[in-house]
């Protein structure tokens, strides 16, 4: 379990990397040790030669002792342009190689050291070097390679052991430092996330950035921003849910009231008063739409808008109904209503839902124009091609502000006027999508706004779609 944690993996990686660094140091260190070993043999051989020069007559036992002390077989010293064999003994084998330490390069020394560690056979080599304190031109010795290799192996093992100890100590120190500076703040962030997840609506669970490390500080600030936005969104959704419950209750009671009113209006149709006979059908239609709207509101809390019942409908009559309802809310001299719809244009749509779409857009346009205190015009133009019916709704209002454009079709966020809910365009867009079409803002500026409703002529094979 520990090895799967960030702490365990960091400890292992630190140990491995320190060991790799020590291994990279190990090779030149062993090469340096070999060079020092050979130079020491040359120095001891030189001292033995100088002892012989001080006393020309020494017995064989003393000569052997001098050679053993130097660790060599023969000593040759070049002085005064003369090459003298100062000390000698019988070589156990032929000389296998000669190494000149006077001008040896680092790469050459490393290669020779690696070869000496690899070669396990006993050999005799010749070593040439510069005499200490220039006591001659050069000094040359012959020696056995096994003592050199054994010394190199012992030195290398000591280096590796020391490297292992250094690696472990370094890893532990780094582990403790990282645990204090990084892991503890990370664990603190994790605890905050778990606490916040248990009660995201509680603002006390939002983290307060305290990390001193720049990257951790940025992570804590980003987490705080996300938690703040999420808490606000949850509160907004809770309010919307409560509002939805209230709207459902109001719609339920209002539907009952309107149903009673509709019965009374049905009786009005039997009146002999000409004015009542003309107004009754319009009043019936208005009340019917109000009842349908209440029923749709009740269904909204359970699911999306009901699927449209597609029939052939006359667009001209729907537009006339919308314009008549808006004229009742404002005078003709304030807002003019014009239309350009081909005669007998029939669309495949749900008449009630299409009425709601056009009514929502026209009502928004009328309210925007009235709010300016100036007169204006709302125009509806329709056209069709081989694939779609297109309905353009244009007004001469002040245009939509940037905030409204940003959340144009988002419920409770796309409102423009004070006190508006922003539901009109959201509902309209959803109803148009239910027809397989699209509601699009074509343009908006200080000269006016244009929306376009695009309804497809093609019939969707729902059974085929269900099988995909």
ABEGO torsion letter per residue (X at the ends): XAAABAAAAAAAAAAAAAAAAAAAAAAAAAAAAAAAAAAAAAAAAAAAAAAAAABABBBAAAAAAAAAAAGBABBBBBBGGBBBBABBBBBABBBABBBBAAABBAAAAAAAAAAAAABABBBBBBBBBBBBGGBEABBBBBBBAAAAAAAAAAAAAAAAAAAAAAAAAAAAAAAAAAAAAAAAAAAAAAAAAAAAAABAABAAABBBBABABAAAAAAAAAAAAAAAAAAAAAAAAAAAAAAAAAAAAAAAAAAAAAAAAAAAAAAAAABABAAAAAAAAAAAAAAAAAAAAAAAAAAAAABBBBBBBBBBBBAAAAAAAAAAAAAAABBAAABBBBBBBBBGBBBBBBAAAAAAAAAAAAAAAAAAAAAAGBBBBBBBBBBBBAABBBBBBBBABAEBBAAAAAAAABBGAABABBGBAGAAAAAAAAAAAAAGBBBBBABBBAAEBBBBBBBBABBBBAAAAAAX
